[in-house]
Structures are given as structure tokens and as C-alpha cells.
Amino acid sequence: MADAAAAVEGPTVQPVQVEYDPITGVPSEFNEYLPKDSEEFKRWKASQEAGVSGAMEGLTVGEGGAAAAAGGEGGAAAAAGPAAPPAPEKKGGKKKKGGKPEVVLERNTRNKKKCITTISGLDAFGVKLGEASKLFGKKFASGASVVKNAEGKEHIDVQGDFLDQAAELIIKQFKEVKKGDIYYIESKKKTAYFEEEEEGGE
């Protein structure tokens, strides 16, 4: 009977030794899959960034001068160091793009029948989009909500075709928005909404 029990046992398998990350407390290969808003992930990400920047600083400062004098690859790394300042220039580019604030109205169709009026740019005039969407919903007796577009900017969607009424209501309700600031998009062309009236009035 003892011989039969020995034959059934088979080969023994050694357990796998798992090393846990000292910062997060989980195996190292799982660190990148932690929830992005958890404290462990934030600490791990900060230590990773500090480790990479620390290694880069050590490489460019410690070896850059001697290697640049020798004309080796370190000279390329030292030359790459001054290339880093263009990042602030990008920020300057965003400031140029800001220009004159404008409100853009657009009529979109959904499911071939339903129409949605999109109002974007009100937040550039200091208008709170939540309050404005409530106003549009009450005035037009329709659903209105604040939505983020693909670029991450917020705009107001009103269910129904209210392009003309929305332009009039914006001028009447929000005094900081002038007639020249309102545009509408039709056939993928942006046009000033009150263009005809301004020419006739002057």
C-alpha cells in the first residue's frame, strides 16, 4: 500500500518566488495596471519619473563634459540638452491661438431625423456652462446638457433645431457677448451670424 501511494505522488514542483514592489506592495509587473487615481500608482509613477530624470541628469551632467571634449556620443547627449527648451515655446503657441473669443452655433442631425443644436465658446466669455444649459433647456422646453467634445473642450448640446432662437437668447441674456462674436457653421463653413443686420445698420 505504501508503494502505491509513492507512485501516485509524482514529481514535486517548487513554488514560484514572487518579489513584491516596496512602494506599491504588489508584484512589479502589475504596477502599470493599478488604478490611475490610487495612491500606490501615484507614488510608483513619481518614483519612476524621478528615477528616469535622475538618470538623465547624471548622464548629461556627469559624463557630458568629458565625452563632449572627447567628441564621443556624450557630445550628442550634451547637444540634446539644449534642445529641451522648445517645450516652453509650445506654451507660447497656445497663447497665440487664443485670439478673440467667439460663440459658435452648429446644427447637427442625428439618426436622420433628430436635430441637435451645439453651442460652443460661451465659457470663453466667463459664462458658466451648467447655468447656461439650464437656461436653454427652460427657454426651449427641451433637453440641454454640457458635453465634452473629442478635443476635451466643453460645449452645450440642445435637443432640437434652435439655432436662430439660441443666437437671439445669447445676445439678450449674456451682455458680455456681442453680435459680432456669434458665428454659425453651415456646410462646414463658419460664418458670422449677424453679418447682414450689421451691414444694414451701418
C-alpha positions as CSV (number, residue, x, y, z in Angstrom):
1,M,0.0,0.0,0.0
2,A,2.9,2.3,0.7
3,D,4.3,1.6,-2.7
4,A,1.1,2.6,-4.4
5,A,1.0,6.0,-2.5
6,A,4.5,6.7,-3.6
7,A,3.7,6.1,-7.2
8,V,0.7,8.5,-7.2
9,E,2.6,11.5,-5.7
10,G,4.6,12.2,-8.8
11,P,7.3,14.9,-9.2
12,T,7.4,17.7,-6.8
13,V,7.1,21.3,-8.1
14,Q,8.9,24.2,-6.3
15,P,6.8,27.3,-5.6
16,V,7.5,30.4,-7.6
17,Q,9.2,33.2,-5.6
18,V,7.3,36.4,-6.2
19,E,9.1,39.7,-5.4
20,Y,6.8,42.5,-4.3
21,D,7.4,46.1,-5.1
22,P,8.4,48.0,-1.9
23,I,6.4,51.1,-3.0
24,T,3.1,49.6,-4.1
25,G,3.1,46.2,-2.3
26,V,2.1,44.3,-5.4
27,P,4.3,42.3,-7.9
28,S,6.4,44.7,-10.0
29,E,4.8,43.5,-13.3
30,F,1.4,44.7,-12.1
31,N,2.4,48.3,-11.2
32,E,1.3,49.7,-14.5
33,Y,-2.2,48.2,-14.2
34,L,-3.0,49.7,-10.9
35,P,-5.9,52.2,-10.9
36,K,-4.6,55.6,-12.1
37,D,-6.1,57.5,-9.2
38,S,-4.8,55.2,-6.4
39,E,-2.1,56.5,-4.0
40,E,0.1,53.5,-4.8
41,F,0.1,54.2,-8.5
42,K,0.8,57.9,-8.0
43,R,3.8,57.0,-5.7
44,W,5.1,54.4,-8.1
45,K,4.8,56.8,-11.1
46,A,6.5,59.6,-9.2
47,S,9.4,57.3,-8.3
48,Q,9.7,56.1,-11.9
49,E,9.8,59.7,-13.2
50,A,12.3,60.7,-10.5
51,G,14.4,57.7,-11.4
52,V,14.4,58.5,-15.1
53,S,15.1,62.2,-14.7
54,G,17.8,61.4,-12.1
55,A,19.5,59.0,-14.5
56,M,19.3,61.6,-17.3
57,E,20.7,64.4,-15.1
58,G,23.5,62.1,-14.1
59,L,24.2,61.2,-17.7
60,T,24.3,64.7,-19.1
61,V,26.0,66.4,-16.2
62,G,28.4,63.7,-15.1
63,E,29.5,62.3,-18.5
64,G,28.5,65.1,-20.9
65,G,31.5,67.4,-20.4
66,A,34.2,64.8,-20.6
67,A,32.6,63.0,-23.6
68,A,31.9,66.3,-25.4
69,A,35.6,67.2,-25.1
70,A,36.5,63.8,-26.5
71,G,33.9,64.2,-29.3
72,G,32.1,60.9,-28.4
73,E,28.4,60.1,-28.2
74,G,28.2,62.1,-25.0
75,G,28.6,65.2,-27.1
76,A,25.3,64.3,-28.9
77,A,23.7,63.9,-25.5
78,A,25.0,67.3,-24.4
79,A,23.8,68.8,-27.7
80,A,20.4,67.2,-27.0
81,G,20.3,69.0,-23.6
82,P,19.8,72.5,-25.1
83,A,17.0,71.1,-27.4
84,A,14.8,70.7,-24.3
85,P,13.8,74.4,-24.0
86,P,11.4,74.3,-27.0
87,A,8.7,72.9,-24.7
88,P,8.0,76.4,-23.3
89,E,7.7,77.7,-26.9
90,K,4.8,75.4,-27.3
91,K,3.1,77.1,-24.4
92,G,3.6,80.4,-26.2
93,G,2.0,78.9,-29.3
94,K,-1.1,78.2,-27.3
95,K,-1.4,81.8,-26.2
96,K,-1.3,82.9,-29.8
97,K,-4.1,80.6,-30.7
98,G,-6.4,82.1,-28.1
99,G,-7.2,85.3,-30.1
100,K,-10.7,86.7,-30.0
101,P,-13.3,84.6,-28.1
102,E,-16.3,83.6,-30.1
103,V,-19.5,81.7,-29.7
104,V,-20.1,79.1,-32.4
105,L,-23.5,77.6,-33.1
106,E,-23.9,74.4,-35.1
107,R,-26.9,72.4,-36.2
108,N,-26.3,68.6,-36.3
109,T,-28.6,65.8,-37.3
110,R,-28.7,62.5,-35.6
111,N,-30.5,59.4,-36.8
112,K,-31.6,61.2,-39.9
113,K,-34.5,63.0,-38.1
114,K,-33.4,64.3,-34.8
115,C,-31.6,67.7,-34.7
116,I,-29.1,68.9,-32.1
117,T,-28.0,72.5,-31.7
118,T,-24.5,72.7,-30.4
119,I,-23.3,75.9,-28.7
120,S,-19.6,76.2,-28.0
121,G,-17.4,79.1,-26.8
122,L,-19.6,80.6,-24.1
123,D,-17.1,79.6,-21.4
124,A,-14.6,82.0,-23.1
125,F,-16.8,84.9,-22.1
126,G,-17.0,83.8,-18.4
127,V,-20.4,82.1,-18.7
128,K,-21.0,79.1,-16.6
129,L,-22.0,76.3,-18.9
130,G,-24.1,74.5,-16.4
131,E,-26.3,77.5,-15.7
132,A,-26.5,78.3,-19.4
133,S,-27.6,74.8,-20.3
134,K,-30.4,75.0,-17.7
135,L,-31.5,78.4,-19.2
136,F,-31.6,76.9,-22.8
137,G,-33.5,73.9,-21.5
138,K,-36.1,76.0,-19.8
139,K,-36.5,78.6,-22.6
140,F,-36.7,76.0,-25.4
141,A,-38.6,73.4,-23.4
142,S,-36.0,70.8,-24.4
143,G,-33.2,68.8,-23.1
144,A,-29.9,70.6,-22.8
145,S,-26.6,69.3,-21.4
146,V,-22.9,70.2,-21.1
147,V,-20.9,67.7,-23.2
148,K,-17.1,67.3,-23.8
149,N,-16.1,67.0,-27.4
150,A,-13.2,64.9,-28.8
151,E,-10.7,67.7,-28.0
152,G,-11.8,67.8,-24.4
153,K,-13.5,71.2,-24.6
154,E,-17.0,71.6,-23.2
155,H,-20.0,72.7,-25.2
156,I,-23.8,72.7,-24.8
157,D,-26.0,70.4,-26.7
158,V,-29.7,71.3,-27.0
159,Q,-32.1,68.8,-28.4
160,G,-33.9,70.3,-31.4
161,D,-33.3,73.0,-34.0
162,F,-32.9,76.2,-32.0
163,L,-30.0,77.8,-33.9
164,D,-31.8,81.1,-34.6
165,Q,-33.5,81.3,-31.1
166,A,-30.2,80.4,-29.4
167,A,-28.4,83.3,-31.1
168,E,-31.1,85.8,-30.0
169,L,-31.2,84.4,-26.5
170,I,-27.4,84.6,-26.1
171,I,-27.4,88.3,-27.1
172,K,-30.3,89.1,-24.8
173,Q,-29.2,87.1,-21.8
174,F,-25.4,87.3,-21.8
175,K,-24.4,91.0,-22.1
176,E,-20.7,90.3,-22.5
177,V,-21.3,88.5,-25.8
178,K,-21.7,91.0,-28.7
179,K,-23.4,90.4,-32.1
180,G,-20.0,90.2,-33.8
181,D,-18.9,87.4,-31.5
182,I,-21.5,84.9,-32.7
183,Y,-20.8,82.6,-35.6
184,Y,-22.6,79.6,-37.1
185,I,-21.4,76.6,-39.0
186,E,-23.3,75.5,-42.1
187,S,-22.0,73.1,-44.8
188,K,-18.6,73.1,-42.8
189,K,-18.2,76.8,-43.3
190,K,-18.1,79.2,-40.4
191,T,-20.0,82.5,-41.0
192,A,-20.8,85.5,-38.8
193,Y,-24.5,85.1,-37.7
194,F,-25.5,88.8,-37.5
195,E,-23.5,89.8,-40.7
196,E,-26.5,91.1,-42.8
197,E,-28.0,93.1,-40.0
198,E,-24.7,94.9,-39.1
199,E,-24.2,95.9,-42.7
200,G,-27.7,97.2,-43.0
201,G,-27.5,99.1,-39.7
202,E,-24.3,101.0,-40.6
